[in-house]
Amino acid sequence: EAAVTQSPRNKVAVTGGKVTLSCNQTNNHNNMYWYRQDTGHGLRLIHYSYGAGSTEKGDIPDGYKASRPSQENFSLILELATPSQTSVYFCASGDASRGRNSDYTFGSGTRLLVI
Amino acid sequence: GDSVTQTEGQVALSEEDFLTIHCNYSASGYPALFWYVQYPGEGPQFLFRASRDKEKGSSRGFEATYDKGTTSFHLRKASVQESDSAVYYCALGVSNSGTYQRFGTGTKLQVVP
């Protein structure tokens, strides 16, 4: 069954440390996305990708980097983690051939606490 | 920029009540509009979409009609069940410099038996 898998499910990081969140999809979708979810803000787009080797900035990219080494994998990197990055992070994939009509398949999320 | 607004942060209903969750959008042209549902501990799940004026999307008893005149895509269900308790997100498909979705702030629905 096609799916989006995120790891780890939970992560505690120290301020100033480096954090890498991983996402793997078996949907064979070209497009992948990273969102963060916060109360009062809903889901906000951090970075996205159209395929291997491509990354694009979303609405709130500051403090985050992204890496798409292959069709299946998309990582979110926090080089210097800060407490304001404490959140729940979701990865999603979408079918590029459907353009703006593409619905997304989401992973189960990574809960990150930066102390 | 393109955006969606959900006015209700929380909605509390009894079983068999009628549900309306409001979603209004701001965008040029005819953006695609979506509803997603999120259960505790899970990621959002696609519910349905609509992409042109007067088109109705529906799934699992939920429905919404794309209304360009009022720039709305309100979610409705005639008779809610306790199992419908979840967070509901309205989203707008953007295709400008990139192709992605912008989400509303979400509405938490609690249905009591």
Interface residues (C-beta under 8 A of the other chain):
Chain A: V4 N31 Y33 Y35 G40 H41 G42 L43 R44 L45 Y48 E56 G58 D59 F90 A92 A96 G99 R100 N101 S102 D103 Y104 T105 F106 G107 S108 G109
Chain B: Q6 G9 P31 A32 F34 Y36 G41 E42 G43 P44 Q45 F46 R49 S51 Y89 A91 G93 V94 S95 G98 T99 Y100 Q101 R102 F103 G104 T105 G106
